């Protein structure tokens, strides 16, 4: 998706006009978070959720008719397989969460990204209910729960029942690559730092085909900016795919319902017909 220079200039001056919350992260910089069970570090226990369009596309993007499109008589129209979804299958606009605006792809990797986007219906791991990987698990349209004990840390995700059992002491390199990788925790003052390695090259960053290789290295930073929101940052390094490291950032909000909890979304059973229905003795129409 291309944007004309006039549109981009308008976006650039929105913070100056006060129309974007540029100070949202800094607004409670003096906030002193309550301490966890160890009495030393901030307490991140709770259910949190991102409220943005990053899972559609990490980069700034305008609304479009569908994730999967085809050429029409006057421009792109939804692909046949998603046509009847109408507005439900459309893509909402998003301001983007990438620092600097663009992901710094190598030229060949950018071609793969564009090919992924053109073949989204067949390739996006989310469609098949594969585990989302890091950082995508954080901004899926589902909540996550942080369990923080004395010397222990665990993150559970509603999407696909994904989990991360986080090491508080470095065990060395991951013995094998996996969908969610290996995570080691450390602290930078009151900021929780999670170092993620050992992810396979099969996950995407979003529904727009943004991808990586098995060389992916993610460093996440979680900082409590108030009682009910976290500043989340993730720095992504992958020398096989990108020309340099790049960063995303967004707030995560505490779910405030008195009965807030993670519910079952074990979506594997939801995709069995799509993946294996053709193997029936009498396949459904």
C-alpha positions in Angstrom: 0.0 0.0 0.0 1.4 3.4 -1.0 0.7 6.7 0.6 1.0 10.1 -1.1 3.3 12.7 0.5 0.4 15.0 1.5 -1.2 12.2 3.5 2.0 11.4 5.3 2.7 15.1 6.1 -0.8 15.2 7.7 0.1 12.2 9.9 3.5 13.8 10.8 1.9 16.9 12.3 -0.9 15.2 14.2 1.3 14.8 17.4 2.1 18.5 17.1 -1.6 19.4 17.0 -2.2 17.2 20.1 -4.3 14.7 18.1 -2.1 11.7 19.0 -1.2 10.7 22.5 2.6 11.0 22.1 2.9 11.6 25.9 0.9 8.5 26.8 3.9 6.5 27.8 5.5 9.4 29.7 2.4 10.7 31.4 3.0 8.6 34.5 6.8 8.4 34.3 7.0 9.1 38.1 4.7 6.1 38.8 6.1 3.8 41.4 4.7 0.3 40.8 3.8 -2.0 43.8 6.4 -4.6 44.5 6.0 -8.3 43.7 6.4 -11.2 46.1 10.2 -10.7 46.2 9.7 -7.2 47.6 12.2 -5.9 45.0 10.7 -5.9 41.5 7.5 -4.4 40.1 4.4 -6.6 40.2 3.3 -7.5 36.6 0.7 -10.0 37.7 -2.6 -9.6 35.8 -4.4 -10.0 32.6 -3.3 -7.6 29.8 -4.2 -6.9 26.2 -3.1 -4.8 23.3 -5.7 -2.6 21.7 -4.4 -1.8 18.2 -4.3 -3.0 14.6 -0.7 -4.5 14.8 -1.9 -8.1 14.1 -3.2 -6.9 10.8 -0.1 -5.0 9.9 2.8 -3.7 12.0 3.4 -0.8 9.6 1.1 2.1 9.0 -1.7 1.2 6.7 -5.0 2.4 5.3 -8.2 0.4 5.4 -8.8 -2.1 2.6 -11.5 -4.4 1.5 -9.9 -7.7 2.6 -6.7 -9.4 3.6 -6.9 -11.4 0.4 -7.6 -9.4 -2.7 -7.8 -9.8 -6.4 -7.7 -7.4 -9.3 -11.1 -5.8 -10.1 -12.4 -3.6 -12.9 -11.6 -0.4 -10.9 -9.1 -1.6 -8.4 -8.6 -4.4 -5.9 -11.7 -6.4 -4.7 -11.9 -9.2 -2.1 -10.7 -12.6 -3.2 -13.5 -15.0 -4.1 -12.8 -17.1 -0.9 -13.6 -14.2 1.4 -16.0 -12.1 -0.7 -19.1 -13.0 1.3 -17.5 -11.9 4.6 -18.1 -8.3 3.5 -17.1 -5.7 6.0 -16.3 -8.4 8.6 -13.4 -9.5 6.4 -12.0 -6.0 5.8 -8.8 -4.6 7.2 -9.1 -1.6 9.6 -6.6 1.2 9.3 -3.7 1.5 11.7 -1.1 4.1 12.6 1.6 1.4 12.9 3.8 0.4 15.8 7.2 0.3 14.0 9.7 2.9 15.1 10.6 4.9 12.0 7.6 3.6 10.2 9.1 1.0 7.9 10.5 -2.5 8.5 14.1 -2.5 7.1 13.9 -5.6 4.9 16.7 -6.9 2.7 15.6 -6.7 -1.0 15.0 -10.5 -1.4 13.2 -10.7 2.0 10.9 -7.8 0.9 9.9 -9.8 -2.2 9.0 -12.8 0.1 6.9 -10.4 2.3 5.0 -9.2 -0.8 4.5 -12.8 -2.0 3.3 -13.8 1.5 0.8 -11.0 1.5 -0.5 -12.0 -2.0 -0.9 -15.6 -0.7 -2.2 -14.8 2.8 -5.0 -17.3 2.7 -2.7 -20.2 2.1 0.3 -19.1 4.2 -0.6 -17.2 7.4 0.2 -19.5 10.3 -2.6 -17.9 12.3 -5.2 -19.3 9.9 -4.0 -22.8 10.7 -3.9 -22.1 14.5 -0.1 -22.5 14.7 1.5 -21.0 17.8 2.1 -17.3 17.1 5.7 -16.8 18.3 7.1 -13.7 19.9 6.4 -10.8 19.6 3.1 -11.6 17.7 1.6 -13.4 20.7 1.6 -10.1 22.6 -0.7 -8.2 20.2 -3.0 -10.9 19.0 -6.6 -9.9 19.5 -6.7 -12.0 22.7 -5.6 -11.3 26.3 -2.5 -12.7 28.0 -1.8 -13.3 31.6 1.4 -12.8 33.5 2.1 -15.0 36.5 5.0 -13.6 38.6 6.2 -15.3 41.7 9.3 -15.1 43.8 12.0 -16.1 41.4 9.5 -17.4 38.8 7.8 -16.0 35.7 5.2 -17.5 33.3 3.0 -16.0 30.6 -0.1 -17.7 29.3 -2.0 -16.6 26.2 -5.6 -17.1 25.3 -4.9 -17.7 21.6 -4.2 -21.4 21.0 -3.4 -21.9 24.7 0.1 -20.7 24.0 2.5 -20.5 27.0 6.0 -19.3 27.9 7.8 -20.8 30.9 10.5 -18.2 31.4 13.9 -18.9 32.7 15.2 -16.5 35.4 18.8 -17.9 35.0 20.3 -18.4 31.5 20.5 -22.1 30.7 22.5 -21.5 27.6 21.4 -21.9 23.9 18.1 -23.4 23.2 18.5 -27.2 22.5 16.1 -27.0 19.6 14.1 -24.3 17.8 10.4 -24.1 18.6 7.3 -22.0 17.8 7.6 -19.9 21.0 11.3 -20.1 21.4 13.3 -19.9 24.7 13.0 -16.9 26.9 15.4 -15.7 29.6 14.4 -12.9 32.0 16.5 -10.1 33.6 15.8 -6.7 35.1 16.9 -3.2 34.0 15.8 -1.2 37.1 12.0 -1.6 37.1 11.9 -2.8 33.5 11.4 -6.5 32.9 13.6 -7.6 30.0 12.9 -10.8 28.2 15.5 -12.2 25.8 13.9 -14.6 23.2 16.0 -16.9 21.0 15.5 -20.4 19.5 12.3 -19.6 17.5 11.8 -21.4 14.3 11.3 -19.5 11.0 7.7 -20.5 10.5 5.9 -17.7 12.4 4.8 -14.3 11.0 4.7 -10.9 12.7 1.2 -10.1 11.4 -1.4 -10.9 8.7 0.4 -8.9 6.1 3.1 -11.4 5.4 5.8 -9.8 7.6 8.2 -12.6 8.3 11.6 -13.7 9.7 14.1 -16.5 9.6 15.3 -18.9 12.3 18.0 -16.4 13.1 15.3 -14.2 14.8 16.4 -12.6 18.1 13.8 -10.6 20.1 14.5 -8.5 23.2 11.2 -7.4 24.9 11.0 -4.7 27.6 7.9 -4.4 29.9 7.7 -1.2 32.0 4.7 -0.4 34.3 3.7 3.2 33.5 0.7 3.3 35.8 -1.5 0.8 37.7 -3.3 -0.3 34.5 -0.9 -0.1 31.6 2.5 -1.4 30.5 4.8 0.1 28.0 5.8 -2.8 25.8 8.8 -2.6 23.4 10.4 -5.3 21.3 13.7 -5.0 19.4 13.9 -7.4 16.5 17.2 -8.6 15.1 17.5 -11.0 12.1 20.6 -10.6 9.9 19.2 -13.0 7.3 16.0 -10.9 6.8 16.7 -7.3 7.8 19.4 -4.8 7.2 19.5 -3.7 10.8 17.6 -4.2 14.1 14.2 -2.5 14.4 11.8 -1.9 17.2 8.0 -1.9 17.9 6.3 -0.3 20.9 2.7 -0.2 22.2 0.8 0.0 25.5 -0.7 -3.1 27.0 -3.8 -2.5 29.1 -5.0 -4.3 32.2 -8.4 -6.1 31.8 -10.5 -4.5 34.5 -13.6 -6.7 34.6 -14.1 -8.2 38.0 -14.3 -11.7 36.5 -11.4 -11.2 34.0 -9.8 -14.5 33.1 -8.4 -16.3 30.1 -11.0 -18.5 28.4 -10.5 -21.5 26.2 -9.5 -20.7 22.6 -7.9 -24.0 21.5 -8.5 -23.3 17.9 -6.9 -26.5 16.5 -10.3 -28.2 16.4 -11.7 -25.2 14.5 -9.3 -25.7 11.5 -9.5 -29.5 11.3 -12.1 -29.4 8.5 -10.1 -26.9 6.5 -6.8 -28.8 6.9 -8.1 -32.4 6.8 -11.7 -32.4 5.5 -10.6 -33.5 2.1 -9.5 -36.8 3.6 -13.0 -37.8 4.5 -14.4 -40.8 2.7 -17.2 -38.5 1.6 -15.7 -34.9 1.7 -18.2 -32.1 2.5 -19.1 -29.8 -0.3 
